[in-house]
């Protein structure tokens, strides 16, 4: 699909636009109960999970896929499992990026990965207290809505605790794929981990739980 129509941004007013309502989301302290009977969709964090983390990147030419990212998405596509990206992009709210910058970078990610189902991102800085910014569940709930699936049947793959907490708050399963920026305490607290992205997806497809060693 054309990912351009599936972004969430501060200036978007098309029928696909999303405005998070505080009453429609849940607090991470009181999460939903995940339903693990099926995997209806896999939602990825973007920076540090699918692509190299370039802080506040607005240049599509600087996008570099992380090892295994293309293969992981291709496996899910072959299995018929929808995919999406849920990403905090506070650079917009900080004035370091424009909404158009983020869209261009997302389009490049989408092209390199062969097309994902939706890209949903939060443009707000942390102090805004918005319900869409991870670790709140808004991004995941909206991505699930756009994909037409139950959030409780989604798996969220990310590299930091905020991804895990957002998944938990939405009732989804979380898999942490650590990188050098991931804190040890985040790894220890994660319910499921994988050594790399491709392993995470293979485990999801085979029904394996994450490596807790």
Protein Blocks (a to p, Z undefined) as FASTA:
>chain_A
ZZklmcccfkbcbfkbccddfklpccfklccdddfkbcfbdcddfehplpccdehiabfk
lpccdehklmmmmmmmmnopacddddddfklmnopacfklmmmmmmmmmmmnopafbdcd
dfbdfklopakbccbfklmmmmmmmnopafklpccddfbfklmmmmmmnopacdddddfk
lcfklmmmpmbdcfbfklmmmmmmnopacdfZZ
